[in-house]
Structures are given as structure tokens and as C-alpha cells.
């Protein structure tokens, strides 16, 4: 029996007030690593990593934000939110 569930990780960047998908990968480690590199860009105001689960048997997908970092323009600080595991 084949596995009917696919899991992927999307890395999104907030640029010019819009979230844009920058990378889709199969591993959480690659997604988090890419998000750190993207966050260094001056044009990126935020980073989000979303875990996507797609069930082939039902055709349904579900996304959950597992990491988010937003830059505050005025204070030049970062606000980071990580989802608890589970």
C-alpha cells in the first residue's frame, strides 16, 4: 500500500506588502535554513514557513505556519513566532 499523504514546506517572503512563495521543499530543515537566508535581505519584511499536508485519498490539504519572523520598520527589531511541535 502506498502512502496517500504528502508533506511539504513552503517558504514565503513578505515583500512590497505581499506574501510570495519563494521555495517549496520536502524537509523542514531546508525550509528553515532558506528562511534564515531570505530574512537577511533588506527588501524582505517578513518570513513565514508553512507545513503543507496533502491527502491524496480525500484531495484535501491543510497548511500550518511553523515559523514566522516579521521586521518592525520603526524599531528595527524582529518578532519571531514558532509553532509548538505536534
Secondary structure, DSSP 4 states (H G I P E B T S, - for coil): ----EEEEEEEEEEETTEEEEEEEES-HHHHHHHHHHHHTSTT--EEEEEEEEEETTTTEEEEEEEEEEEE-TTT--EEEEEPPP-
